[in-house]
Amino acid sequence: MTESLSPDSLLVALGRPHSAGSPVNEPLPLTSTYRAGGELVYARDGNAGWQALETVVGALEGGSAVAFASGMAAVAAALETLPAGALVAHSRVAYHGVAVLLHDREAAGRLRVRAVDTLDHGAVAAACEGAALLWVETPTNPLLGVVDIAALSEVAHARGAAVIVDSTLATPLRQRPLDLGADLVLHSATKYMGGHSDLLLGVVVTREPELLGALVHRRRIDGSTPGALEAFLALRGLRTLSVRLERAERSAGELARRLAAHPAVTRVRYPGLPGDPGNELAKRQMSGFGAMVAFETVGDADSAERVCAGVELITHATSLGGVETLLERRARYPAEVAAGTPETLIRMSVGIEDVEDLWRDLARALDAVAAS
C-alpha cells in the first residue's frame, strides 16, 4: 500500500506499530541493553525508535537511512568512511561547521580537501580529479545558491568520485538527491525534520549496501548514536513536516517579495523570486522553493546587526527549520567571512507565524535602519 502513497501521507503512516492492540506511536525505548537471543544486544546497535525514524526518512528519500546524534556527527561519519589521505572536493559556500571539520581533518593529515565553487561546473570537474568524494550543499547555506545535482553527479562519477548532498534546507519534500544521481544525502534533522528547536539529530541516506554498512559501523564504533528521546521527538516532528513547510514556504515567498521592495534592503536571495540566479534550476530540481530567505541591508555590519536586534516577534538566534522565525547576520562567524558571505547578509528561517505579523515586525526594524 505504501508504494502508492504521497510523501505527505508517508510522513504520517510509516514508522508505527501495526499489530493488534499496539500503541499508535512507537514507544520511547529507554534501555541500554537487551535480553539475549534477539536481534539487538546493546543500545549502540539500535532500537525500535531509531528504526521507526529511519524507516520514514529512508522512504522519503528513496533509500536506507542511518540516524546519528547530530548533523555534525552524521557529517563526521560520512567522512570517516573514506580512506586516510583521501581527497574531498567540497562546496566553498556551505554550512561553516562542515568547512571547519574538513579543515580539521586536513590539519591532522586524515584527509586532503579542495574547495570549489559548485556553481561552476568546469571548476568542479577540475576539483574532482583524483577526489574520492564531492561534497555538495543545495540550496547553499547561507547564500541560497541552487546547485545542479544531476550535472555535478555526472561530472564527479566520471572522475571516480562519489557524491554526497547536504539537502537540509530543501528537506526530502522539496528535493530527492538520490534520484538525481547522488550516492548519499545528508540532513541535519535538528532543523526541519524535528521542527521545534528542541533536539540534535542527523541522518544520512543511501541506496548503496556497502555505504550503508560503513555508516552503521561508524555509528556503532564511534558511539555517535542518537538518544532515544531525540529520535522520538524527531519522528513526532516529521509527522507535521508537510504542513509546517507549506505554511513557512508560502510566507517566505511573500516576505522575499516585500523585502525586495524595501529601501533598506539591497539584495534578496530566494530561489522563488523570478530574478534569482537559481530560479530556473530550482523549478526543475525542486518541488518548491523552501522557507529560507537571505537578504542584505544598506550600510555596514552594524546596520544589519541593528535589524537583527530590532525585531520582537522574530527571534534573533542561530539555527533554522523550527516553527519560530529566526534571523541572524551570518558574517558574525569568521568561517562565513572566509567563504565570502557579505557582511550585511541576514539569513532568515521563516516559521509558521502569521505572515502579516512577521512583516510588521521585520519592516519596523528595517525602517529604523533606513531612517538613520
C-alpha positions in Angstrom: 0.0 0.0 0.0 2.7 2.5 1.0 4.2 2.4 -2.6 1.2 4.3 -3.8 1.2 6.9 -1.1 2.3 10.5 -1.5 5.2 11.8 0.7 2.6 13.8 2.8 0.9 10.5 3.6 4.1 8.6 4.2 5.2 11.1 6.8 2.1 10.2 8.8 1.7 6.5 8.1 5.2 5.0 8.3 7.2 4.1 11.4 4.3 2.9 13.5 3.5 -0.4 15.2 0.7 -2.3 13.4 -0.1 -5.3 15.4 -3.5 -5.7 17.1 -3.5 -3.8 20.5 -0.3 -2.0 19.8 0.1 1.7 20.5 -0.4 4.1 17.6 3.0 5.6 18.2 6.3 3.8 18.5 7.0 3.8 22.3 10.1 5.5 23.7 12.6 2.7 24.3 14.6 3.7 27.4 17.1 0.9 27.7 20.9 0.4 27.3 20.8 -3.4 26.9 18.6 -6.2 25.6 17.9 -9.7 26.7 20.0 -12.3 24.9 18.6 -14.1 21.9 17.2 -11.2 19.9 18.4 -9.0 17.1 19.6 -6.2 19.3 22.3 -6.8 22.0 23.3 -3.3 23.2 22.0 0.3 22.8 24.7 1.2 20.3 23.3 -1.5 17.9 20.0 0.3 17.6 16.5 0.5 19.0 12.9 0.5 17.7 12.7 4.3 18.0 15.7 4.9 15.6 14.4 2.2 13.2 11.0 3.9 13.0 12.6 7.3 12.3 14.9 5.7 9.7 12.0 3.9 8.0 10.2 7.2 7.4 13.3 9.2 6.2 14.5 6.4 4.1 11.2 6.1 2.3 11.0 9.8 1.7 14.5 9.9 0.1 14.1 6.5 -1.7 17.0 4.8 0.2 18.0 3.4 3.6 18.6 5.9 6.4 21.1 5.9 9.3 20.4 8.3 12.2 23.2 9.9 14.2 23.5 12.0 17.4 23.6 15.3 15.5 24.0 16.7 12.0 27.8 17.1 12.6 28.0 13.5 13.8 26.4 12.5 10.5 29.0 14.6 8.6 31.9 13.1 10.6 30.6 9.5 10.0 30.3 10.1 6.2 33.9 11.4 6.1 35.2 8.5 8.2 34.0 6.1 5.5 36.9 7.5 3.4 40.4 6.0 3.4 43.2 8.0 5.1 44.6 10.7 2.7 41.5 10.7 0.5 40.8 14.0 -1.3 37.4 15.7 -0.7 36.3 18.3 -3.1 33.8 20.5 -1.3 31.5 23.4 -1.9 33.1 26.7 -0.9 29.7 28.0 0.2 28.3 25.6 2.8 27.5 25.3 6.4 30.5 26.6 8.2 30.7 23.6 10.6 31.4 21.3 7.6 34.2 23.5 6.4 35.7 23.6 9.9 35.5 19.8 10.2 37.1 19.2 6.8 40.0 21.5 7.6 40.5 19.9 11.0 40.8 16.6 9.2 43.2 18.1 6.7 45.4 19.6 9.5 45.5 16.2 11.2 46.6 14.5 8.0 43.4 12.5 7.8 42.1 14.0 4.6 43.0 16.4 1.8 40.5 19.0 0.9 39.9 21.2 -2.1 37.3 24.0 -2.0 35.4 24.7 -5.2 32.5 26.9 -6.5 29.9 24.3 -7.1 28.0 26.7 -9.4 31.0 26.5 -11.8 30.9 23.0 -13.5 34.3 23.4 -15.1 35.8 24.2 -11.7 34.1 21.2 -10.2 35.4 18.9 -12.9 38.9 20.0 -12.2 38.5 19.7 -8.5 37.2 16.2 -8.8 40.3 14.9 -10.5 41.8 12.4 -8.0 39.0 13.0 -5.5 37.2 10.3 -3.6 34.2 12.5 -2.7 32.4 15.6 -3.9 30.6 17.4 -1.1 27.6 19.4 -2.4 25.1 21.5 -0.5 22.0 22.8 -2.1 20.4 25.2 -1.6 23.7 26.5 -0.1 23.9 27.9 3.4 23.6 30.9 3.8 23.7 32.3 0.2 20.9 30.1 -1.1 22.5 29.2 -4.3 21.0 26.3 -6.2 23.4 23.6 -7.3 22.7 21.2 -10.2 22.9 17.8 -8.5 22.4 15.7 -11.7 25.1 17.6 -13.7 27.6 17.5 -10.9 26.9 13.9 -10.1 27.7 13.0 -13.7 30.9 15.1 -13.6 32.1 13.6 -10.3 31.2 10.0 -11.2 33.1 10.3 -14.5 36.2 11.1 -12.4 35.7 8.3 -9.8 34.3 10.5 -7.0 31.2 9.7 -5.0 28.7 12.5 -4.3 27.1 13.5 -1.1 24.4 16.2 -1.0 23.5 18.1 2.2 19.8 18.7 1.5 18.9 20.1 4.9 17.4 23.3 3.6 15.3 21.6 0.9 14.1 18.6 3.1 13.0 15.4 1.4 9.7 17.0 0.4 11.4 19.5 -1.9 14.4 17.6 -3.3 15.5 14.0 -3.7 19.2 13.9 -4.5 19.5 10.1 -4.8 17.0 10.3 -7.8 19.3 12.9 -9.3 22.5 10.7 -9.1 23.9 11.4 -5.7 25.3 8.5 -3.7 24.4 9.9 -0.3 22.1 12.5 1.1 22.6 14.2 4.4 20.2 16.0 6.7 20.6 17.9 9.9 17.3 16.5 11.4 17.8 19.1 14.1 16.3 21.5 11.6 13.1 21.0 9.5 12.6 17.3 10.4 12.5 17.9 14.1 11.0 21.3 13.5 10.7 22.5 17.1 14.3 23.6 18.0 14.4 21.0 20.8 16.8 18.3 19.7 20.0 17.4 17.9 20.0 14.7 15.3 21.5 13.9 11.9 20.6 11.4 9.2 22.4 10.0 6.1 20.6 8.1 3.4 22.0 5.9 0.6 21.0 3.2 -1.8 24.4 1.5 -1.8 24.6 -1.5 0.6 28.4 -1.0 1.1 28.0 2.6 2.1 25.1 1.7 4.4 27.1 -0.9 6.2 30.0 1.5 6.6 27.8 4.2 8.1 26.2 1.8 10.5 29.7 0.5 11.5 30.9 4.1 12.1 27.9 4.9 14.3 28.3 1.7 16.4 32.1 2.0 16.8 32.3 5.8 17.2 29.3 5.9 19.6 27.6 8.6 17.6 24.2 7.2 18.4 21.1 9.3 18.7 19.4 9.5 22.0 16.1 7.6 22.3 14.2 10.8 23.3 15.7 12.7 20.4 14.7 10.1 17.9 11.2 10.0 19.4 10.9 13.8 19.1 12.3 13.9 15.6 9.8 11.3 14.4 7.0 13.2 16.1 8.2 16.4 14.3 8.3 14.6 11.0 4.6 13.9 11.2 3.8 17.6 10.6 6.7 18.5 8.2 4.4 18.8 5.2 2.0 21.3 6.8 4.8 23.3 8.5 6.8 23.6 5.4 3.9 24.5 3.2 3.0 27.4 5.6 6.5 28.6 6.1 7.4 28.4 2.4 4.3 30.4 1.4 5.3 33.1 4.0 8.9 33.0 2.8 7.9 33.8 -0.7 5.7 36.7 0.4 8.4 38.1 2.7 11.0 37.8 -0.1 8.9 39.9 -2.4 8.3 42.6 0.1 11.9 42.7 1.2 13.0 43.2 -2.4 10.9 46.5 -2.5 12.2 47.9 0.9 14.6 50.8 0.7 16.8 49.3 3.5 17.4 46.1 1.5 20.0 46.0 -1.3 19.6 42.3 -2.3 17.3 39.4 -1.6 18.4 35.8 -2.1 15.5 33.4 -2.5 15.1 30.8 -5.3 11.4 31.5 -5.6 12.0 35.0 -6.9 11.8 35.2 -10.8 15.1 37.1 -11.0 17.0 34.9 -8.7 20.0 33.1 -10.3 18.8 29.7 -9.1 15.1 30.2 -10.0 15.0 28.1 -13.3 17.2 25.3 -11.9 15.1 25.2 -8.7 11.9 24.8 -10.8 13.4 21.7 -12.5 15.2 20.2 -9.5 12.9 21.0 -6.6 9.2 20.7 -6.0 9.2 24.0 -4.0 11.5 26.8 -3.1 11.8 26.3 0.7 11.4 28.6 3.7 14.9 30.2 3.9 15.4 33.8 2.8 18.7 35.7 2.9 18.9 39.5 2.4 21.5 42.2 2.5 20.9 45.6 4.1 22.1 49.1 3.3 25.0 50.3 5.4 27.5 48.2 7.2 27.6 45.2 9.5 26.4 47.4 12.4 23.3 48.3 10.3 22.5 44.6 9.8 23.0 43.9 13.5 20.6 46.6 14.3 17.9 45.0 12.2 18.5 41.7 14.0 18.3 43.4 17.4 15.3 45.4 16.4 12.8 42.6 15.8 10.5 41.4 18.6 8.3 38.6 17.3 11.1 37.2 15.2 13.9 35.6 17.2 17.5 36.8 16.9 19.3 33.4 17.1 21.2 30.9 15.0 19.8 27.7 13.5 16.8 27.2 11.3 13.9 25.0 10.4 11.8 25.5 13.6 8.2 26.7 13.9 9.5 30.1 15.0 11.1 32.6 12.6 14.8 33.1 13.3 17.3 35.5 11.8 21.0 36.4 12.3 23.9 38.2 10.5 25.9 35.2 9.3 29.2 37.1 8.7 29.5 37.3 12.5 31.3 33.9 12.1 34.9 34.0 10.8 34.4 30.9 8.7 31.5 32.6 6.9 33.6 35.7 6.1 36.3 33.4 4.7 33.7 31.8 2.4 32.7 35.2 1.0 29.5 35.9 3.0 28.7 39.6 2.6 29.0 41.5 5.9 25.4 42.7 5.9 23.8 39.4 4.8 21.0 38.3 7.2 19.8 34.7 7.0 16.2 34.2 7.9 14.4 30.9 8.6 10.8 31.6 8.2 8.4 29.9 10.6 4.7 29.4 10.8 3.6 32.7 12.4 1.1 34.9 10.7 2.9 36.5 7.7 1.4 39.9 8.3 2.7 39.9 11.9 6.1 38.8 10.6 6.2 41.6 8.1 5.2 44.3 10.5 8.0 43.2 12.9 10.6 43.0 10.1 9.6 46.2 8.4 9.7 48.1 11.7 13.3 47.1 12.2 14.2 47.8 8.6 12.5 51.2 8.7 14.6 52.2 11.6 17.8 51.5 9.7 16.5 53.2 6.5 15.7 56.3 8.6 19.2 56.5 10.2 
